Amino acid sequence: MNLTALEQLLAAHRAGELETSEAVSRIQNLHYEDVGYARVDHARATRQGFPEVVFGAGKTREQVIGIVERLLQHAPNVLVTHTDEGTFGEVRNIVTDAEWHATARLIRIQRDKTELGVGEIVVVTAGTSDIPVAEEAALTAEAMGNRVKRVWDVGVAGIHRVLAERSLLQSARVAIVVAGMEGALPSVVGGLVSVPVIAVPTSIGYGASFGGIAALLGMLNSCASNVTVVNIDNGFGAGFVASLINRKWEEQSAGAVGRSRRQEQTAGEEGRSRRREQ
């Protein structure tokens, strides 16, 4: 549940600006909102660090628009993945600051651009054909408050290309490495850096690549100990996990502790005041 929104709601009710029945209804919707075809999770950002993301494939345009509208009532940033330009046009009619990213087939609404990362995230591809998946990862990480560097087409068939980017790779806080075919590049990058490497297999390749299965198995069997793997073509998942690794959790935790102490102090003062009155 969004605690800031809850505090504002309770303050409005206490001030007489909100009827009890309306306050109850809004509190219910702070948790999730049942719109019939979807249960929109408004508490996702509080639990996981970012609002619910809309997977566009398989949804009608009306459903995507309905979910986006409700998410924007509670969150400044919204992503729609695996969608099309026609859906973007419909979304843009009601959300004029929505962005269309054709390469990644992704709609992004980014009103809060607060930087939340400790360092930079670098997104690397083995080939140009892997860029759509990599761009989905990069756009996701940017929407979650990270600085992102992109390094395209440095696959192992020309190993000198990735070695030329060694300085950039070693300065990153997290690396996302996207590759199809045999999926060898994440192991190479993993051997060059001392940070987490998130490997993303893609469905790019010839027959025996089995739609990304070969790359997936190769990455799962990496001998580089800092390599972990997400699902085939899951650029969004890689960008999300990289963002959580890179997030300034220490500052947020300190803020939460400070708020807790202030709340305890206030509660203690109120208790002493009541005892004096008695």
N, C-alpha and C positions, 0 to 999 in steps of 0.2 A: 504494500500500500504506500502511496506517495505521502510521506509524513507532512511535507510542507503544505500540500493541498488539503490534507485533513485538518491541520491547524487553522488554515484560512477559513475552511468550512465551519469549524466549530466556533471560531471568532464571530463569523457572520451570524450564526444562530444565537450566540450569547448576546449580540448587539441588537437582536430582534429584526435583523434584515432577512432572515430565512425561516420559513415555517418548519415545524418539526417534521412533518411528513416529507417535505422536500429535502430536508437535511438527511433523513434516513435513506431516501432514494439515491441521493448523491453519494453517500457513504457506501452503499451497495455497489455503485458503479465505479468507485475507486478501486475496488477489488477486481471485478470483471463485469463486463456488460454483455448480456445475452441479446443478440440481435436476430436470432432465429437461425441464420445460416452460419453464424460464427459466435464464439464467446470471446470477446475482445479482452485481452489480458492487460488491464491498466496498471497492474502491480509488477509487471515484468522488469521495469527499469530499477525499481527498488531492490528486487531480489537478485537480478543478474547483471545490472549495470548498464542496460540499454533497453529501450522500449521494444515491444513485440515487432518483429519484422514480417512483412507480408510476402509469402511465397505466391507469386502471381499465377504460375502454371496451374491449370485446372479450375481457376476461378473465373466467373463472368466479370465483365467490366463493371457492372453495377455492384457486384460484391466487393471488388477491390476498392471502388470509390467509397462505399459505405464503411468499410473497415478503416480506410485512411482518414476519413472525416472524423470518426470517433477517436482514433488514436491521437489526432492533432488537438483534440480538446484537452488532452492531458500531457502531451509530450511535444517538445519543439522539433525533434528530429524523427523522421520516418523514412524507412527504406521499403521498396517493393522490388523483389528480385524475380528473375525468370519471367519477364513480362514483355510486352510489345509496344510499339510506338502508338498504335491506336488507343491502347489503354492509357498511355501517357497523355494523349490529347484530351481524353475525357477527364483525367485527374487535373490537368492544367486548367481546365475550364473553371474548377472550383478552388484550386490551390495555385495561384499565379506564380509563386516562387518555386514551384517544383522543377527539377532538372531532369532531362532525359540523357542517359549515357548509353548510346546505341551499342558500343562494343560489348559492354557487360550486360546489355538488356536489363537495365536497372533504372528505377525512378528514385531520386533522392530529394528529400526535403530537409534542409539543414539550416535551421534558424539559430541554433546555439553552436557557436564555433569555439567554445572554450577549450583550451589545450589541456588534456588530461593525462598525457603520456609522460613517462620519465625520460625517454629518449626517442630515437627514430625507429620506424619499422621499414625494412627494405623488402620489396617484393621483386622476385627474380623469376624469369622464365627461361626454359631451355630453348624454346623456339618461338617464332612469331605467331604460330597457330595456337599457342597456349595463352596468348594475351587476353582473350575474353574472360577466361576463368581468373587470371591474375588481376585483371582490372576490377572484377567483382570484389576480390579480396582487398585491393587498395582503396576502393571507394567506401567499403564497409569500415575499414580502419580509420579513414579520414572522418567519416560521419561520427565515429566514436571518440573523436578528439585527439587524433594522433597525427604527427608529422610523418609523411610517407615518401620514400624514395623508390623509384622504379628502375629496374635494370632488365632490359628485354634482350632475348636471343643470345644467350651465352652458354649454350648446351655443350656437352662433352665432346661432340664431334670436332669442335675447335676449342680445346681446353684453355688456350691462351686468352680467350675472350673473358672467361670468368676470373682467371688469375689477374687480369688487368684491373678488375674491380675489387681486389682484395682489401684495399684500404677502406672503401665504402662499406663493404660487408662487415669488416671487423669493428666499425664504429657504430653499427646498429645495435639496438637493444633486443630485437627479435628479427628473424629472417623467415620469410615465406617463400618457398621454392616450388615452382609449378612446372611440371614436366609430364609429357606423354611418352610414347615409344617404350623404351626399357626403364625409364624413370631413374636414371643414374645421378642426375645433377644434385639432388638433396644430400647424398652421401659426400659428394665433392665439397659442397659448401659447408656441410657439417664438420668436415676435417679442417676447414680454414678458420672457423670462428669458435668462440667460447660462450655462445648464447644459444637459446632454444631455436631450433630450425623446424618449422612446420611444413611438412611435405604435402603437396597437393597433386595427386595423380590426375591426369586428364584422359579423356577418351580419344585423344589424337593418336593415330598410328595405323599401321597396316593390319591385315587379318589376324596374325598371331598376337597382336596386342590385346585382342578380345575386349575392345571397348574400354580400355583402361585397366583391366585386371592385371596385365603383365606389369604395368608401372606400379600399381598398388602393391603387388607382391614383392617387387623389387625394393620398394621403399620400406615395407614392413620388415624386410630382411637386411636393412642397412646395418653396416658395422660401425657407423658413427653414432655414438651413444646419445648425442644431443638431438637426434632426429625423431620426431613423432609425426603421425600421419592422420589426415582426415579422409573423408570419403571421396570418391571419384568426382571430379568437376565441382567440388564444394569450396569454391572461393570464398563465399560468405562465411562459412564455418571457420576457415583459416583466419580471415580478417578479424572475426569476433574473438577467437581465442588469443590471437596475437595482441589484441587490444587489452584484454584482461591481464595478460602477462606484463604488458608495458604500463599499466595504469598506476597512478600515484595513490596506491591504497593507504600508504602510511599517513598522508595528510588527511584523507577522509576518515581514517580510524581515529586520528588525534582529534578531529573535529567532533566525531561522535562521542568520544570520551569527555570532551569539554562540555558538550551539550548535556550529557548524562550527569556530570558533576553539578552543573548549574541547576538542572532540574531537581537533583537531590537536595541541594542547598535551599532552593525555593520551598520544596516540600517540608524541609526541616524548620524553616522560619515560620511557615504557616502553622505547623504543628505546635511550635512554642507559643505562637500567638493565641491559638485556641486554648492551650492550657492556662495561659494567663487570664483569659476571659472567664474561664471556669472558676 
